[in-house]
Amino acid sequence: MIDSSGKPTPLFSAHQTIALKLGSFQEVETIKQQTRGKTILEGQYSFSKDDRVIYVLWGKGRLPTKIEGEVRVTDISGNAKIITSDSIRLTSSPIFIEIIE
C-alpha cells in the first residue's frame, strides 16, 4: 500500500478514509442497493456512529431525502469540503456525507 518512493497509494488512502469515517460504527442501514452479480452498481447506506449518521453513497441515484442543507462531503481519498446537498451528483466513486447541524 506504499509505492516504491514511499508514498501512500490510492488504495491506502481509501482504506484510511473508510477506517476514519466508519471505524467503530454501531449500526448500518441499507437505504438502496442495486447489484449486478457481485458488483454493487448503486449503494446507499447510513452508518450510525455515536450520535451522528454518516451516509456512504455511490451510483447514479438521487440522494436520500434526509440529506438536505449544508453537508460535509468526503471523497474516498479523504478530501473533504462543505457544500449544499443540492449540488451533489453521485458517481461510481463512493462519497461520505455528514449533515451539518
Beta strands, then each sheet from edge to edge (+ up, - down):
strand 1: 27-36
strand 2: 39-49
strand 3: 52-58
strand 4: 70-75
strand 5: 80-84
strand 6: 95-99
sheet 1: 1+ 2- 3+ 6- 4+ 5-
end
